[in-house]
Amino acid sequence: MSRSKIIIIFLSIVAAICQQSFLPQFGFASPLNLILTLAILLLFLDSQFLFYWLIPSALILDIYSILPFPVITLSMLLSFFILKILFKNLFTNRSFYSLTLLTLIGTICYNFFIDIFVYLSYFLKIQDFYPIISKLYFINLFKQFLANTLFLIIVFSIINFLKLRLKRTFFFET
């Protein structure tokens, strides 16, 4: 295994631990799904390391979750399968609007698949609880979308700024 893959796997595990441990302590950052947003960013940047980011972080989130074991991993994989198809066929340009729509679709798909798997495990008598879809559920979904979008806007702006500075430094220097 190459060195960059090992670094990506290590960073994904650190991000999953940060999401489970540190983000719930901050009120404004608690709805942020760090793994989902950074995976959308890797998809948006057309990174070859998306799979190496997604699997270890989803497995860590599954271990520390109260949900049945493969629920988060399957939800992440299915939602990124849909996002990858949409990105390759529909959102071909890398604009701010594409990133925002991918974040919206990714957040909705991820939460939808989690709910489907939790309801399925409830009806199969694997667990005793199920999510209640109410007004509060949709408010929290909207908060998660806003937090994910705000985080991606900040990271996307930083990446574009650094790209522009690097281009100026390397190409226009005489």
CORHU-V407569 format. One record per residue. SS is DSSP state (H for helix, E for strand, L for the rest). PHI is phi as a letter, one per 40 degrees, with the letter a starting at -180 (none if undefined). Layout:
# CORHU-V407569
SS_PHI + SS_PHI
This chain:
# CORHU-V407569
L_none + L_c + H_c + H_c + H_c + H_c + H_c + H_c + H_c + H_c + H_c + H_c + H_c + H_c + H_c + H_c + H_c + H_c + H_c + H_c + H_c + L_c + H_c + H_c + H_c + L_c + L_c + L_c + L_b + L_c + L_c + L_c + L_b + H_c + H_c + H_c + H_c + H_c + H_c + H_c + H_c + H_c + H_c + H_c + L_c + L_f + L_c + L_c + L_c + H_c + H_c + H_c + H_c + H_c + H_c + H_c + H_c + H_c + H_c + H_c + H_c + H_c + H_c + L_c + L_b + L_c + L_c + L_d + L_d + L_c + H_c + H_c + H_c + H_c + H_c + H_c + H_c + H_c + H_c + H_c + H_c + H_c + H_c + H_c + H_c + H_c + H_c + H_c + H_b + L_b + L_c + L_c + L_c + L_b + L_b + H_c + H_c + H_c + H_c + H_c + H_c + H_c + H_c + H_c + H_c + H_c + H_c + H_c + H_c + H_c + H_c + H_c + H_c + H_c + H_c + H_c + H_c + H_c + H_c + H_c + H_c + H_c + H_c + L_c + L_g + L_c + L_b + L_b + L_b + L_a + L_c + L_b + L_c + L_b + H_c + H_c + H_c + H_c + H_c + H_c + H_c + H_c + H_c + H_c + H_c + H_c + H_c + H_c + H_c + H_c + H_c + H_c + H_c + H_c + H_c + H_c + H_c + H_c + H_c + H_c + H_c + H_c + H_c + H_c + H_c + H_c + H_c + H_c + H_c + H_c + H_c + L_b + L_c + L_b
